[in-house]
Amino acid sequence: MFSIIFSDDYPLRREAEEFLEQWYGGEEFITAHTSGSTGEPKEIRLPKQDMLLSARATNLRFSISASSRLLCPLSPGYIAGKMMIVRAIAAQCAVAFVTPSNRFTDSDAVNDFLKDGPVALLPVVPSQCQALAGWEHLPRIDNIIVGGAPLSPGMEERLANTNTCTAFYATYGMTETCSHVALRRLGEPRFEAMPGITFTVDVRDCLTVNAPEYSFGRLQTNDIVRLTSSRTFEWLGRYDNVINSGGIKIFPEKLERELAPLLPFQFYIKGIPSEKWGAETALVCPADAPLDDAEILALCRSRLAPFQVPRSVIRMTQLSLTSTGKIRRI
């Protein structure tokens, strides 16, 4: 039977209750907001039927049934938290909400919940992953999905090599699709479609999500991918971010993954105008990054091909971030 369990000091209970009031109300839609990582956040209306389809697909993928137990350390005010409630409703099972925190693993409420049995699904954001690798109760979690922002290569490698039966997945999706439409096992390159979803690409090699059972039917993205089948792809980067330097396409996200193990601070790669090449790469980082420009560029040269190496370093007082920790490229 469906139930929501709150810890005694849970500060967001009213948000969960308001969602349930909307869910069981007369409207056919739920109001949600996009993340703002690729533009200004906007309010959208998600059909409840789409949310149920997505929830059932996830439940099917992870064998979530009425006897399953779900755990959520994310806010019910965001789509990730809302969808955990819908998954529990669809499966008629229990979901426990605990205070969102990067140290939720230390919570007495979490430890008490796990004493009563394993958890079928736990969603987290990258900032919460640091506490997972050495968590004594990790073997009691069957599946963990990581969303909201990309994991650093180092953290992905650490989780992928964790000596436990727990399965870790990166998610691909957006608010408009209610949740993830594809999953990638950490340590593996390809995303695989959720049940009921297939993929094609447009003339730009950008991913098209085909979902005939959903109200949107077909959704065109600006994500450049390498399509490996109608149900699998490798993500390369955002079309909006591609840098065309002297006729060569450079994917900033690929460079960032290469450089992340070398640079101990947040940064991103962007294109800037070049009289000679049309555009060239630059590295944007905080003003107080602990390396000087020459050291940063030297590290870049040690890892990247010559045409990929940033020609300059741009320092900003503070990098702009979304509420989930994604960098806003400006």
Secondary structure as GFF3:
##gff-version 3
##sequence-region A 1 330
A	DSSP	beta_strand	3	6	.	.	.	ID=ss1
A	DSSP	alpha_helix	13	23	.	.	.	ID=ss2
A	DSSP	beta_strand	29	33	.	.	.	ID=ss3
A	DSSP	beta_strand	43	47	.	.	.	ID=ss4
A	DSSP	alpha_helix	48	61	.	.	.	ID=ss5
A	DSSP	beta_strand	69	72	.	.	.	ID=ss6
A	DSSP	alpha_helix	79	91	.	.	.	ID=ss7
A	DSSP	beta_strand	94	97	.	.	.	ID=ss8
A	DSSP	three_ten_helix	104	106	.	.	.	ID=ss9
A	DSSP	alpha_helix	108	115	.	.	.	ID=ss10
A	DSSP	beta_strand	122	124	.	.	.	ID=ss11
A	DSSP	three_ten_helix	126	131	.	.	.	ID=ss12
A	DSSP	three_ten_helix	138	140	.	.	.	ID=ss13
A	DSSP	beta_strand	143	146	.	.	.	ID=ss14
A	DSSP	alpha_helix	153	160	.	.	.	ID=ss15
A	DSSP	beta_strand	167	173	.	.	.	ID=ss16
A	DSSP	three_ten_helix	175	177	.	.	.	ID=ss17
A	DSSP	beta_strand	180	185	.	.	.	ID=ss18
A	DSSP	beta_strand	191	193	.	.	.	ID=ss19
A	DSSP	beta_strand	198	201	.	.	.	ID=ss20
A	DSSP	beta_strand	206	211	.	.	.	ID=ss21
A	DSSP	beta_strand	217	229	.	.	.	ID=ss22
A	DSSP	beta_strand	232	238	.	.	.	ID=ss23
A	DSSP	three_ten_helix	239	241	.	.	.	ID=ss24
A	DSSP	beta_strand	243	245	.	.	.	ID=ss25
A	DSSP	beta_strand	248	250	.	.	.	ID=ss26
A	DSSP	alpha_helix	252	259	.	.	.	ID=ss27
A	DSSP	beta_strand	268	274	.	.	.	ID=ss28
A	DSSP	beta_strand	278	286	.	.	.	ID=ss29
A	DSSP	alpha_helix	293	303	.	.	.	ID=ss30
A	DSSP	three_ten_helix	306	308	.	.	.	ID=ss31
A	DSSP	beta_strand	312	316	.	.	.	ID=ss32
###
